């Protein structure tokens, strides 16, 4: 199942308008990081490795909204760190929703019970809860027992209150086709989340565990086996069929990281939220002054094993809209 039809039409119209204006590079979704602090210390994440003075900082709501307005993206993924630790997170979401931005709030869900009253169900808002496996596997991934059960309880409470709930699941070389099937079956058939997002883990340079990340060949083999037996057709993915083809190795794409840029406390991150080669003060500066041809597999060694959504999902979206056959396939969730 693709994203909701109204959202799909809005994003498609936005892309068409950008092309009609002759813009070659423009954002589809912004990874907004209003803080780096987190209440967990996951082994595969390098965000909380910043110095203590940086971890104490919180982006003002006005600054965050101005960045989204400046770039014009129709969708925003609020991440971190743990965004629910931001004291004005409810106000920030309200400001973006008032501007009819589609907002995904990425969270480990531990603070949802304390913060949920700050939010209102809306077609423009969705919780995105990180769940990296079933109970034992998820708790090991986040390095804390009991988190899986708390996350599931939070999801059910959000659903009870009428919120749209999506999930984001990252897989590592400790996963197998069976563990992927098990967690996605659970999220799809038992927890009944609206949509699921998946991604192979990317090797953050400062992540405590540097041995858990997948290579390209391993990623393709893992997803090809997990997607067998019709699983792709029945799972409610928030991905284009072409991106899932990409994960399986049925097709390949160049990286278009400029379409899912990252804006954090430091500015617009070059070239993406996974690498830090400096920062720009405006999205225009990011696009015009970044040497995009230097990045991607075969160009930069750091990109050799990357198949993350921030670089390749937008390429798949552009390829989908450029083909009537693929557009129909995406609408059908084929």
C-alpha positions, 0 to 999 in steps of 0.5 A: 500500500502506498502513501494515502492517495491525497498525499500522493496527489499532493506530492506528485503535483509538487514534483510536476510544478518543480519540473515545470519551473525548470528546477533540477534539484528540489526537496521531497522531504526534509529530515529535521533534527531539532536536537541530538539528545536521546533517552536511549543509547542505541549501538547502531546510532552515532547521533548521541556522540556529540559533545555535552554542550551540543546535546543540551541545545534545542532548535527554536521553533521559529528557526525550524519552521523558517528552514522548511518554508525556505526549501518548500518541501511538502513533507517533514520527518522530525527526528533527532535524537529523540524529538519528544525531548524537545520542550516545544515539540507540540508547537513545532508540529502544530506550526508545520501542520498549519502550513499543510506539511505532511509531518512524520514524528520519528520516536522510540515511543518511550515519551509518548504517554507523557507528550501525547496530549500535545498532539491532535490527530490530523491527515497531515500528521503521523507517528513513526515509531522505531521498532527494529525487531520483536521483543528480544531483538528490538531491546538488544538493538536499543540496548535496554530491556522493556522498550519493545513492550512500551513502544507497542503499548504507545502505538496502541494508545495512539491508535485508540486516540485516532492517530495515524501510526507508521513504523520504521525498522532498520535491519543489520547483519545480525538479521535473517530473512526469518527475523525480517518476516517475523517483525513485519508480520507482527507490525502488519497483521497484529499491531495493524500499523498504517504503514511500515518503512524499512532500511538497511543500517548505514555505518555511522562513523561514530556508532558504538558498534561498527560491525553490525552493518550490511554490505550491498550484496548482503542487503540484496540477498537478505531482502530478496529472501524476506520478500519471497512468497508474496510478502511484498504484496501483503505488507503495507509498506510506505515505499514505492515498488521500485525502492523495494526492487532496489533493495532486492537488487532487481534495479539500481539507482544513483543517489539523489540525497539533495531530495531528502536533505537534513536540517539540524542545529548546525544547518543543512548537512552535506551531503546527507544526514548520514555523512558530515562534510560541512553545513550550508546556511540555506537549502539553495546554498546546499544544492548549488555549492555541494559537489554532488558528483563526488558522492555515491557508490563508486565515487566515495568509499563511505558510500560503498555499502549505502542503500539508505532511503535518504539517497535512493527512495527519492530516485525511485519516486522520480523514476516512478512518476516518469513511467505510466507503468510504474505509476500504476504499479505504485498506485496498486501497491504492486 
